[in-house]
Amino acid sequence: MIIFTTNFGDIEIELDMEHAPVSSKNFLKYCQEGFFEGTIFHRVIKGFMIQGGGFTADMDEKPTRAAIVNEANRGLKNVKGSIAMARTDAPHSATGQFFINLANNSFLDHTATTNVGWGYAVFGQVTAGMDVVSKIAKVKTCSKGEHDDVPVDVILVEKVTIKED
């Protein structure tokens, strides 16, 4: 169990080590290293998702470790409340950024082992704090530099707590 303490409240996430071991271990390692503390939710698209894990409040991108293999082909679905790896157009480019689905986004699921069909790897589920996620989803957004859908007010990850079972 991972608890993200934000300036909007706590979000609890349970990782799925069985079905998405590479993504889960990658995310956990970033949590253990304190990487996410001081980052923001930098992209919010109403009715779609909230994205974080890569930028400071000044919109400076944090350096990450190497990209990981895409596990979107392991059966987990981009349903409301699931957490998935963000990536570029290249299927195996995910590093530290993640997003929480605000709806059932089946168009993000794996359909084929092609660039278009790979999908986005789900690796866990929000188990508490969907009210916080919903509050974040309603914030006003703007464009900052080359980034669209950036919250006007900073949504900061203040602390990350790892609770062992």
LUMVEX-861832 format. One record per atom (N, C-alpha, C, O): x negated, y negated, z negated. Coordinates in steps of 0.02 Angstrom, whole numbers, plus 50000, padded with zeros to 5 digits. Example, Ala and Ser with C-alpha at 12.3 -4.5 7.8 and 13.67 -1.06 7.14 Angstrom:
BEGIN
493405028449610/493855022549610/493405016549610/492885016649577/493585011249646/493165005349643/493554999849606/493304994349598/
This chain:
BEGIN
499585005950000/500005000050000/499564993850000/499094993349960/499714989250045/499354982950050/499844977350034/500404977350060/499644972649992/500074966949977/499724960650002/499174958949980/500054957250049/499814950750073/500184945450032/500794944850038/499824941649992/500104936149956/500014929950000/499454927850013/500574927150022/500554921150064/500854915350026/501154916149973/500784909350054/501094903550024/501854903550034/502204898950012/502124908650068/502844909650076/503104915250032/503714916150027/502654919250001/502844924949961/502444931149980/501994930750022/502614936749948/502234942949959/502554947350013/503164947850018/502114950550052/502324955450102/501944961950086/501334962050085/502324967350073/502014973850059/502034978150122/502554978650155/501474981350136/501404985350196/501154992250177/500684993050138/501484997350205/501255004150196/500955006550262/501275006150314/500335008850259/499985011250318/500185018450334/500345022350289/500175020150398/500335027050420/499685030350442/499535030750501/499305032750393/498655035950406/498735042350448/498275044150484/499305045750442/499395051950477/499475050950553/499155054350592/499905046250572/500045045250643/499615039950678/499565039950739/499305035550638/498875030350667/498245029450625/498135024150596/497835034650620/497255034450575/496735029150594/496465025950550/496595028250658/496085023450679/496305016350663/495925012450634/496915014750682/497185007950669/497245006650594/497075001250571/497505011550557/497595010850485/496935009750449/496875005350407/496435013850466/495775013250434/495435006650452/495105003550411/495525004450515/495264997950537/495564992250497/495214987950472/496234992350490/496594987150453/496374987250380/496254981950350/496344993150351/496144993950281/495444991250269/495314987950219/494984992550315/494294990150308/494284982450309/493924979450269/494664979350354/494704972050354/494984969550287/494754964450261/495484973150260/495764971250195/495234971750140/495154967250099/494874977350140/494354978550088/493804973350092/493524971450040/493644970950151/493124965950160/493354958850144/492944954250144/494004957950131/494264951250117/494354947050180/494444940950175/494324950250238/494344946650302/494984942450309/494954936850334/495554945150288/496194941750300/496324935950252/496734931650267/495984935850196/496084930350148/495844923850179/495274923350202/496274918850179/496114912550210/496304912150284/496194907050316/496594917550310/496854917350379/497584915150376/497884914750323/497844913750435/498534911350440/498944915750486/498674919650526/499604915150481/500034917750532/500054912250585/500364907050575/499714913450641/499584908150690/500064908250749/500044903850792/500494913350753/500954913850809/501614916550784/501644922050756/502144912750794/502814914650771/503294913750829/503384908250854/503604919250850/504104918850903/504754921650876/504814927650863/505244917250866/505884919050837/506194925050874/506204925250935/506444929850835/506774935650864/506294940750894/506524945750921/505634939550890/505144944050921/504644946450870/504654952350850/504184942050848/503664944250801/503314938350769/503364932650793/502944939850714/502484935050683/501794938250686/501714944150672/501294934250706/500614936950716/500114933450672/500144927350661/499644937350645/499114934650603/498484938650610/498414942950653/498014936950565/497404940950560/496804938550600/496314942250605/496824932550628/496254930550669/496004923550662/495444921950682/496424919150634/496254912050633/496284909050563/496684911250521/495854904150552/495874900150490/496394894650499/496674893850553/496524891050446/497014885550448/496814880150498/497244876450522/496174879650514/495934874750564/495964877450635/495734874350682/496274883450643/496334886850707/495644888850735/495544889150796/495174890250690/494534893050710/494614900650710/494844903450661/494414903850765/494474911050769/493904914350730/493324912450737/494094919250689/493584922750648/493254928250690/493584931550729/492604929150681/492264934650716/492494941450687/492614942050627/492554946350731/492804952850711/492294958350726/491784957250758/492464964250703/492074970150722/492284972350792/492714969150824/491984977650817/492134980150884/492864982350890/493184984150841/493114982150951/493804984250966/493884991750952/493394995550953/494504993750940/494665000750925/495085003750981/495355000251023/495125010350980/495535013951028/496275012551014/496485012050956/496675012051066/497385010751061/497755017251045/497705022151082/498115017250989/498485023250967/499235022750981/499635026250950/499435018451028/500145017651043/500455024051071/501065024651072/500035028651093/500285034951122/500395040351069/500475046251087/500395038551006/500465043550953/501175043950924/501285047350873/501655040550955/502355041550938/502685036350894/503295036350888/502295031950863/502615026850821/502915021350865/502645019750917/503475018650843/503855013850883/503835006850854/503785005950793/503875001950898/503894994850879/504604993050860/504964989850898/504784995050799/505454993650772/505394987950722/504854986150700/505964985050705/505984979550658/505624981450593/505764986750564/505164977150571/504794978350509/504164982450518/503784983250470/504034984950578/503404988650588/502844983650600/502954978050622/502234985850584/501644981750595/501224985250648/501124991250646/500974981250696/500614984050753/499984979850766/499924974150744/499524982850803/498914979450822/499044974650880/499344976650930/498824968550873/498834963750929/498224965150972/497724967750947/498264963451035/497704964651080/497774960051140/498264956451147/497264960151184/497294956451247/497644960851298/497944965951280/497604959051361/497904963151414/497554969951422/497844974651449/496944970351398/496584976751400/496854981351345/496864979251287/497064987451361/497384991751312/496984993351249/497274993951195/496324993851255/495914995951198/495494990051173/494894990551164/495834984351161/495484978151141/495664975651072/495434970351052/496074979351034/496274977150968/495684976950919/495264981350919/495664971650878/495144971150827/495464969850759/495644974650724/495554963550740/495834961950675/496534959150675/496884959250624/496754956550732/497424953450734/497974958650735/497904964050764/498524956850704/499104961450698/499734957350705/499724951150702/500294960750713/500944957350713/501464961650679/501414967750677/501974958250652/502544961550621/503134960350666/503314954650681/503454965850687/504034965450731/504644962650694/504804964950639/504974957750724/505574954850695/506204958150722/506764956850698/506134962450772/506694965950804/506424972550830/505824973950827/506874976750856/506664982850890/506404980850959/506794978951003/505744981150967/505414978951029/505154984951068/504554985951076/505614989051092/505424995251126/505004994051189/504644998551210/505054988151218/504644986551277/503894986251260/503474986051305/503724986151196/503024986251174/502764993451162/502174994451149/503214998351167/503015005251154/502635008251213/502695005951269/502245013351198/501855016951249/502325020551298/502795023951278/502185019651363/502565023151415/502125027051462/502335031951492/501495024851469/501035028151516/500315026051499/500205020951467/499835030151521/499135028551508/498855024051564/498345025551594/499215018551576/498995013451623/498935006951584/499165006451528/498615001951614/498544995451579/499224992751558/499284990251502/499714993151600/500384990551585/500754994951536/501124992451493/500665001451541/501055006151502/500795007951433/501145011251394/500185005951417/499885008051354/500285006151292/500375010151246/500535000051292/500924997851234/500484995251178/499874994551185/500804994051121/500484991051062/500544995951004/501104998150987/499984997650973/499955002850922/500245000750855/499974996350822/500795003950836/501085003050770/500665007150721/500475012850737/500525004450662/500125008150613/500405007750542/500085009950495/501005004850535/501295004350469/501965000950469/502244999450522/502224999750409/502894997150401/502894992350341/502554993450291/503274986850347/503384982450290/503874986050244/504424987750265/503674987150181/504104990750134/504444986050084/504934987950052/504194980050078/504504974850036/504264968150063/503704967450087/504704963150058/504514956550082/504774954850151/504534949950181/505254958650177/505534956750242/505894950050238/505964946550288/506114948150177/506404941450168/505874936150180/506024930750207/505254937550160/504694932850171/504544932650246/504444927250274/504514938450278/504404938850350/504944934750386/504794930950433/505574935550366/506134931950397/506064924350387/506234920450431/505824922350327/505724915250313/505174912450360/505244906950386/504644916250368/504094914150413/504364913650485/504184909150522/504794918350504/505064918650572/505474912450590/505594911150649/505694908750540/506134902950552/505764896350553/506084891050562/505104896350544/504744889950541/504724886550609/504794889650661/504634880050605/504564876050666/503864877250694/503374877550657/503814877750761/503174879050794/503014873550844/503434869550863/502374873550865/502144868650914/501564871750953/501384877550942/501264867850997/500664869951032/500064866451000/500104860450985/499524870150991/498904867250966/498344869651011/498184875551013/498054864951048/497534866851096/497824871651147/498334870251178/497504877351156/497734882351205/498224887351175/498414892151208/498444886251113/498884890851078/499594888251074/499714882551053/500064892451093/500784890851088/501074894451028/500774899051001/501664892351006/502044895650953/501684895450885/501754900050845/501284890250874/500904889450812/501354885950760/501634880650775/501424888850701/501824885350650/501564878350636/500964877250630/502024873550630/501844866650614/501514866350545/501004863150536/501814869850496/501534870150429/501154876750422/501384881950444/500574876450391/500144882250383/500484887750342/500764886550288/500454893850368/500694899750332/500064903850315/499814907550357/499824903050254/499174905450233/499204912150196/499624913050152/498754916650215/498654922750175/498164920850120/497574919750133/498424920350059/498014918150003/497614923749972/497044922749950/497914929749971/497594935449937/497844941949967/498424942349989/497414946949969/497604953649991/497434958549935/496874958849911/497934962349915/497854967249862/497964974149890/498444975349927/497514978749874/497574985649895/497774989749835/497414990049785/498364992949839/498614997149784/498545004449805/498845006649854/498155008149768/498065015349782/498665019049754/498935017249702/498875024249789/499435028449765/499235032449704/499645036249678/
